[in-house]
Amino acid sequence: AQTVTQSQPEMSVQEAETVTLSCTYDTSESDYYLFWYKQPPSRQMILVIRQEAYKQQNATENRFSVNFQKAAKSFSLKISDSQLGDAAMYFCAYSRIQGGKLIFGQGTELSVKP
Amino acid sequence: GAVVSQHPSWVICKSGTSVKIECRSLDFQATTMFWYRQFPKQSLMLMATSNEGSKATYEQGVEKDKFLINHASLTLSTLTVTSAHPEDSSFYICSARKDSNQPQHFGDGTRLSIL
């Protein structure tokens, strides 16, 4: 069975600084998707970034980028130039390629200090 | 694009009543919709997967007769919490997906409080 682990329940970053959120996963599949979702206090789930496992190039989306290490089964999220609006719960998630349901990690609560 | 609307956003009702939550994909046809439950400070727990025109697939431990799911069209799925009790109080979130190669798009969630 696939599992996703986020070992950092809470993280804190100074505004304008960079922070990295960790995520590891376990699967026997060779192709799959990995995601980072943001859940602000409003509790809306917002897709931040998606990575396809068969693509070696790390996905980026403006200030958000990932470090995807397939062999190590690691998928960390880097947030550059942190802003107050980045404060939220961040969930790492995995899904199989075909018809896959999302498997979420436990979440990391990020706070941004002004 | 890819907007998912969930209604109501907050509902309070008495113990023993049934509550229906709607999930609509507004600008795309969703072949699959998902229902999650989330407790405070915890992750999302998948309750069931719903495909249009067929019976929902429930996750282990989720009572089918308690949480009725209907996916009657490609744009609408409903979750009915039957005979709700205080322990059913939670945050319920739906998501919708156009096809298996597309990401899930989430509704804004429904806060259910049973008195």
HADDOCK unambig.tbl for C-alpha pairs under 7 A between the chains (distance, minus, plus):
assign (segid A and resid 43 and name CA) (segid B and resid 108 and name CA) 6.94 0.50 0.50
assign (segid A and resid 44 and name CA) (segid B and resid 108 and name CA) 4.83 0.50 0.50
assign (segid A and resid 44 and name CA) (segid B and resid 109 and name CA) 6.89 0.50 0.50
assign (segid A and resid 45 and name CA) (segid B and resid 106 and name CA) 5.91 0.50 0.50
assign (segid A and resid 97 and name CA) (segid B and resid 101 and name CA) 6.64 0.50 0.50
assign (segid A and resid 98 and name CA) (segid B and resid 100 and name CA) 5.34 0.50 0.50
assign (segid A and resid 98 and name CA) (segid B and resid 101 and name CA) 6.78 0.50 0.50
assign (segid A and resid 99 and name CA) (segid B and resid 100 and name CA) 4.72 0.50 0.50
assign (segid A and resid 100 and name CA) (segid B and resid 100 and name CA) 6.94 0.50 0.50
assign (segid A and resid 104 and name CA) (segid B and resid 43 and name CA) 6.81 0.50 0.50
assign (segid A and resid 104 and name CA) (segid B and resid 44 and name CA) 6.79 0.50 0.50
assign (segid A and resid 105 and name CA) (segid B and resid 43 and name CA) 6.86 0.50 0.50
assign (segid A and resid 106 and name CA) (segid B and resid 42 and name CA) 6.57 0.50 0.50
assign (segid A and resid 106 and name CA) (segid B and resid 43 and name CA) 5.17 0.50 0.50
assign (segid A and resid 107 and name CA) (segid B and resid 43 and name CA) 6.20 0.50 0.50
